[in-house]
Amino acid sequence: AAQEMASQVMHNAGRAIRRGAGEISVYVQANPYSVTLMSFLGGCWLILASILWLLNPLNMTDPLIYILAIYQLFFGLLIVAIDGPNDRLPDFVRSRIINFTALLQSRVVRIFFYLFIACQQASQKGTWFFTTLAGWYFAAVAIGYTLVYMSSPQVASNSARESLTGPAGAH
């Protein structure tokens, strides 16, 4: 009886997880800009964490880790530049961002970029909870981009272009 009850509980839990995952997938597909917002917020988080890490004089003892923090800051700035409110940027700044981030206009490359940041964040020592949380957050962003890409590659491609250039006809 106990085994049957445990089996029923596991079956119901599995069904609830599948239903929840399906609802998240439908939401992300219907609202690809929510993934862009997640990415933008993650970039802001990366910038803040990097600046705080770089300003701590105790962290200057390991030059390679310090250089890694500079790269994290750069990646955070890159994410904010790509997924931020570019319609408020002057045209010459927007065109430089487009030229500088041409590689990240592909959704597949962006998925791997976010997975790289997720792994890089989660593999750091020290502030384990904070970096692990950041790693899982960027993994969620990568999954969100994957869901958008898999649901409609054309929509994902247009969304990537619009995140850099603004909505069609906005110029």
Salt bridges, closest charged atoms under 4 A:
ASP83 OD1 - ARG110 NH2 2.49
ASP91 OD1 - ARG94 NH1 3.03
